[in-house]
């Protein structure tokens, strides 16, 4: 099902791009800060959309990377704490001199 939804979305995007190409064939002058060139309107629109998508992806990738680093750090800490708990569970119970033993409490 997911494959078909992706395929339909890709086909719709292709149709939109083909419509842009067919209906916007006029030449336009694109002036970037350091470069000027002539291109067709559809190429300028598609280029702007690609630049915007790349900028958005970079903008959204930063918080995702931070979350992954936090998750990795916390999983490492959880592993250390689980090892410590396991080590404490396997320690033999030593008698505490301040605490009375079972034999002493039964005599009283």
C-alpha positions as CSV (number, residue, x, y, z in Angstrom):
1,X,0.0,0.0,0.0
2,X,2.8,2.4,0.9
3,X,4.5,1.7,-2.4
4,X,1.4,2.6,-4.4
5,X,0.9,5.9,-2.5
6,X,4.5,6.8,-3.1
7,X,4.2,5.9,-6.8
8,X,1.0,8.0,-7.2
9,X,2.6,10.9,-5.4
10,X,5.7,10.7,-7.7
11,X,3.5,10.5,-10.8
12,X,1.5,13.6,-9.7
13,X,4.7,15.5,-9.1
14,X,5.9,14.5,-12.5
15,X,2.6,15.7,-14.1
16,X,2.9,19.1,-12.3
17,X,6.5,19.5,-13.5
18,X,5.5,18.6,-17.1
19,X,2.6,21.1,-16.9
20,X,5.1,23.8,-15.7
21,X,7.5,23.0,-18.5
22,X,4.8,23.2,-21.1
23,X,3.0,26.3,-19.9
24,X,6.0,28.4,-18.9
25,X,8.4,28.5,-21.8
26,X,9.1,32.3,-21.8
27,X,12.7,33.4,-21.2
28,X,13.5,35.2,-18.0
29,X,16.6,36.9,-16.6
30,X,17.7,35.4,-13.3
31,X,19.9,37.7,-11.3
32,X,21.8,36.0,-8.4
33,X,24.2,38.1,-6.4
34,X,27.3,37.2,-8.4
35,X,25.9,35.7,-11.6
36,X,23.2,36.6,-14.1
37,X,21.8,34.3,-16.7
38,X,18.8,33.8,-19.0
39,X,16.7,30.8,-18.6
40,X,13.1,29.7,-19.0
41,X,10.5,30.4,-16.3
42,X,9.9,26.7,-15.6
43,X,13.6,26.1,-14.9
44,X,13.8,29.1,-12.5
45,X,10.7,27.8,-10.7
46,X,11.9,24.2,-10.4
47,X,15.4,25.5,-9.3
48,X,13.8,27.7,-6.6
49,X,11.7,24.8,-5.4
50,X,14.8,22.5,-5.2
51,X,16.8,25.1,-3.4
52,X,13.9,25.6,-0.9
53,X,13.5,21.9,-0.4
54,X,17.2,21.5,0.3
55,X,17.2,24.4,2.7
56,X,14.2,23.0,4.5
57,X,15.8,19.5,4.7
58,X,18.9,21.0,6.3
59,X,16.9,23.1,8.7
60,X,14.9,20.0,9.8
61,X,18.0,17.7,9.9
62,X,19.6,19.6,12.8
63,X,17.0,18.9,15.5
64,X,16.8,15.3,14.3
65,X,20.5,14.8,14.6
66,X,20.5,16.3,18.1
67,X,17.7,13.9,19.1
68,X,19.6,10.9,17.8
69,X,22.7,12.0,19.7
70,X,20.7,12.3,22.9
71,X,19.1,8.9,22.3
72,X,22.5,7.3,21.8
73,X,23.9,9.0,24.9
74,X,21.0,7.9,27.0
75,X,21.1,4.3,25.7
76,X,24.8,4.1,26.6
77,X,24.0,5.4,30.1
78,X,21.1,3.0,30.6
79,X,23.5,0.1,29.6
80,X,26.0,1.3,32.2
81,X,23.3,1.5,34.9
82,X,21.9,-1.9,34.0
83,X,25.4,-3.4,34.3
84,X,25.8,-1.7,37.7
85,X,22.4,-3.1,38.9
86,X,23.4,-6.6,37.7
87,X,26.7,-6.3,39.6
88,X,24.9,-5.2,42.7
89,X,22.5,-8.1,42.5
90,X,25.3,-10.7,42.2
91,X,27.3,-9.4,45.2
92,X,27.2,-11.6,48.2
93,X,25.3,-10.2,51.2
94,X,27.9,-9.2,53.8
95,X,26.9,-8.9,57.5
96,X,26.7,-5.3,58.7
97,X,28.3,-4.9,62.1
98,X,25.8,-2.2,63.0
99,X,22.8,-4.4,62.1
100,X,22.0,-7.3,64.4
101,X,22.0,-10.7,62.9
102,X,19.0,-13.0,62.8
103,X,20.5,-15.0,65.7
104,X,20.8,-11.9,67.9
105,X,17.2,-10.8,67.2
106,X,15.8,-14.3,68.1
107,X,17.5,-14.2,71.5
108,X,15.8,-11.0,72.6
